[in-house]
Amino acid sequence: MTPKRVLAACALAAAAALFVALIFVPILFGASQFMFGGTVNGGCVDTAGAGAQPAEAGDAKSIPADYLGLYQKAGKDYGIPWNVLAGIGEVETGHGTSNAAGVHSGENYAGAGGPMQFLAPTFASFAVDGNKDGKKNRYDPADAIPTAAAYLKHNGAPQRMKTAIFQYNHSWDYVNLVLTWAKRYANGDFEAVQSNGVNCEDNDLPANASALVQKIIAFALAQRGKPYVFGATGPDAWDCSSLVQAAYRAAGLPIPRTTFDQWPFGAKISKGREQPGDLVFFNSGPGTSADNPGHVGMVIGKGKMIVASCSSCVPAIGVKTYKRPDWVGVTRPLASPKLKGKVTQLAAQQPGG
């Protein structure tokens, strides 16, 4: 093949790959939003009662008394509705009454063991010594049931219950079966909460912030439910740094595009003195370090930030805590000498600014 033909073939292959990406990537994003309960520009979901513990229905009398007590204790300890834990216990092993392989010893064909059917590596990662006997035994319901609660919580429960149950066993039929049993065990109407990433309690703008800062934060909050795409600059998708850049731009303030340039741009602020609108940086991502952070979010208040996290995160863009082990530091773009004059001008134009 001649060099010209090689170049032509490469160009054709690249064009085909681009076409596939343009067609299928949005479909995949849409599927992810559907699977995990997300919506673009959807309404908020009230998650205030997500961890409520319902009363027992008549069907709960079929649960062995020791298991019922463990479900209810773990539910209170981890903020997971106890009847969901009971639903998992019923579907997996009939609350430990099954004599199938892997329930009382050994493992089943998939490598799962114990009354809550954990794979050994998963149990090791989340194991709880529920009865405080110094052991973590996946065949002991006193350990397995609180471990299940911890695992659900890690995966988004109780605010994103369907997502968490799906992560427990990757089948939507399984999710529906567990929730069917959960409803049977609860006295009264029970509906699992499935946040779309926009929680009603996170909708309020910080009352102590200036009108200018509220405008910046309001723009960022309005992007919840949209996908994270590395390198995207909106309006349909963002990455972490483009989201905060666009939020500041919406208020008339230019800041750098990338996390690496945003870090030295604003005035450094001591941890504990951060305010709404400040940027919080993390030692996260390849090639980053404590003095060269690669991930950024924006402070809202009360230990929370609005952040574009990652393409597989649930939600991809949402309100999350910034008090995490990889938190590097805080900067205040509004205190940057490069924005001083513009901030003064814009603040004077804002009502109550």
N, C-alpha and C positions, 0 to 999 in steps of 0.2 A: 504494500500500500504506500503510495507517495505521501510526502509530508503534507501536501495540501489536503489529500483525502483524510489523513489522520486528523488534521485540524478540523475539517468539516464534520467528521464523525464525532469528535469530542464536543464540538459546538452543538450538534444535534442531540447528543446525550444530555448535555447540560440543560438544553431547552426543555427536553422531555422531563428531566428531573424537576425543573422549576415548575412545569405545568402540573405535575403530580402533587408537588408541595402546595401549590396554590389551590388545587381542588380538594386535596384530602386533609391538609392541616386544619383548615377551618372546621371540617367535618369532625375531626378528632377532638378539637376544642369543644365543639358543640356537644359531642358525646360525653366528654368529661363533665361538662356543666350539667348535663342531664343525669348522669350516673350519680353525681354527688350532690344533687339538689340545688345547684347553682342556677342563677338567672342573671342575664345582663340587664341592668337597670330595673331589677325586680323590686317588689316591696320588701319591707323589713319583716323579720320573723321575731315574735316575742318568745325569748328563751328563758324568761324569768322563772317559769315553773318547770323547766326541763328536768330537773333532778328531784321532783316531788315524789314522795313515797306513797303510793295509793293503798287504800285499805284492801283487805283480802276478800275475794269473792268465794263463792261456794266451791268452785273448782280447785281453789288453793288447798282444800282439805286433802286432796289426793297426793300432795307433796309430802314426803317423809318429814316428820317434825324437825329432825336435826338439820336437814337440808333447808327447810323453810327458814329456820332461825339464822342459818349462815347466809342465805340470800338477803334477808332483811338487814342483817348487820353490815354486810359488805355494801349493800345499797346505800345505807346511811353514811358509812365511812367514806365512800367514794363519790357520793352524789349521783349514783346511777339508780334509776327506778328498779327496785328489787325484783319486780315481776319480769323485767327484761332478762335479768340474770337467770331467773327461773325458767324463762322460755328457752334460753340456750341450754340449760341443764336438762330440760325435757327432751329437746330435739337431739342432743348429743348422746345421752345415755339413759334417759328416763330417770334422771336424778340419781344416777349411780346404781339403778336396779338391773341394768342390762348385764348379761353374762357374756357379751361379745368380747372378742379379743381386744386387749388394750384398755379395757375399762378398769380392771382391778390390778392388772400387772401386764407387763409386756407392752406391745404396740399393735395397732391395727395395720391394715395394708398400706395406709398412708403415712405411718410412722407416728400417729397420735396416741396419747395415752392419758388415763385418768378420767374422772367423772366429767370434766369439762373439755376433755380431748385436746390437749396441747401437744404440739410438736416439742421435742426436747429443747431445741435452741430457743424457741419462743418463750417457753416456760422459764428457762434460765435467765432470759433478759428481763422478765417482768415478775418473777416469783416473789410471793409474799409469804412470810411466816405467820400465817393467820392465827394459829393457836399458841404462838410464842414458845414453842418447844425446842427452838434452836435448829429446826430442820425445815427445809422447803421441799415438800413432797407433792408431786403432781397427782399422785393417787389418793392423797388425803383431801377430802372435800374442804376441810378447814383451811387448807392452803390454796387449793385449786380455785375455789369460788372467789375469794378476794383477788386472786391473780387475774381471773377473768375480768373483774371490775376494773382493775388497774390497766389491763390491756385495752378495754373499751374506752376508758378515759383517755389513754394515750392516743387513740385513733379518732377522737373528736366527740365522744359521748360526754354529757347527755345532750349537748346542743346540736350535734349532728349524729343522731342515733343510728339512722339507716346506714350512713357511711361507716360507722364503727362496727356495726354488725357485719356488713359486707366484708370488711377487712378481717373479721374473725373467720369467715368462710366465704370464699369468693363466688357466691351464687345469690342471685336475687330471689330465687325460689326459697333458699334458706332464710334470707332476711324476712320474707313474707311469712314463712312458717313460724319463725321465732316470735314475730310480733302478733301472730294469731294466738299463740299460747299466752303471750304477755297480756293480751286483752282479756283472755278467759280467766286469768288469775287475778285481775284487778277488779275491784268493786266499783262500778260506775264506768263512765266513758273514759277510755285511755287512748291517747294518740301520742305516738313517739314524736318528739320535736326534731325537725330536720331543717336547720338553718341554711339559708342560701348564701351565707357569708355576710349578710346585712342584718345584724341584730338590732332590734329596736332600741335597746338600752345604749347602743353606741352611736345613735343618731344625733344626740345633742352636741352642739358646739360648746367649747369651754367658755363658761360665763366670765372668767377672769381675763380672757384674751381681748386684745384690741380688735376693732372692726377689721383692720387690715389682716391680722392673723386669722381671724375667723373666715375671711374670704379665701385665704390660702388653704385652710383646712377643709372648708366646704367643698372646694374643687376636688381635693384628693378623696374625700369621702364619697363623692358622687361617682367615682370610678370603680367602686366595689362591685364585684360580680363579673368584671371583665377579666379576660385571660392575661397571664404573664407570658410575654414572649421576649426572650433576650434580644436586645437591640431595637425593640419596637419603641416608637415615639408617639403613639396614639393616633387617632383618638379611640380606636377600638381595642387596643392592647398596649401594655406598658411593661417596662422593666423597672427595677427599683429606683434607679437614678432618674430615668425619664419622667416617672410619676411625680417626684418632688420638684424637678425642674419645671414641669408643666404647671404644677400648683402655684409655684411662685410667679411664673410667667402670667398666669391668669389674673394675678393681682398687680401686674405691671412691673415685676421685679425680675431682672435677668440673673440667673445663676448658672454655673457650669453644667455641662451635660452629664459627665460621668462621675461615678462615686469617687474615683481617684482624684479628680479635680475639685469635687465638692468638699472633700475633707479639709484641705488647706484654705478654702475660700472664706468660711465663716470664722467668727471669734470662738476660741475654745472655751467651753463651759465645764465647770466641775460637775461630776456626777452628783445628783441630789439637788442641783440647782437648775436643772433643765426646766424649760417653760414651753407651753404650746407653740408650735411652729418651729421649734429647734429640730435639728437633724441628729439622729442617733446612728452611730456607725458600728459595724460588726466585723470581726476577723473571720470572714466567711467567704469561701470561693477560692479557686486556684490562684496562686501567686499573690495572696494577700497575707498581711501580718498585722501586728499590733500598731505599727506606725504606717501601715499602708492598707487600710480596711477596704474591703471590696463589696460591702453590702450596706444599704442605708434605708432608714425609715424616718417618718416624721412624728414628733411628739404631739399627742392630743391632750394628754393629762392622765393623772391617776395611774401612772405606770404603763399606759397604753400608747401605741403608735398606729398610724395607718401606713401600710407597707405592701409593696408588690413583692411577694416572697419567692415563688418559683412556679414553673409550669405545672408541676404535679402536686403542689400544695393545695389544701382545702381550707379556706378559700385561697385562690391564687393572689387576690388582692383583698385585704381585709384589715380589721382592727385586731391587733395582737399585742402581747406584752413585749416590752423591749428589755426587761430585766432578765437577761439570759447569760449563760457563761461566756459567750463570745462577744459580749458588748465591750467595745473599745473605748468609746467616748462620745462627747456631745459637741456640736458647734451651733452657733447662732448666726445664720446668714444676715439677719437684719442688723447685726452689729458689725458687719464687714465695712471697712472704710470705702469700698467700692460702691456700696449701696446707700451710704449715709445720706447723701443729698436727696436721692430718689425716695427713700423711706420717709424722710421728713415731709417731702412734697405730697406723697400719697396719703400719709397719715392725716395731713391737714384737710384732705379732700373727703376723708371717710367720716360718716356720721358717728360721733363719739370716738373717732380715731385717736 
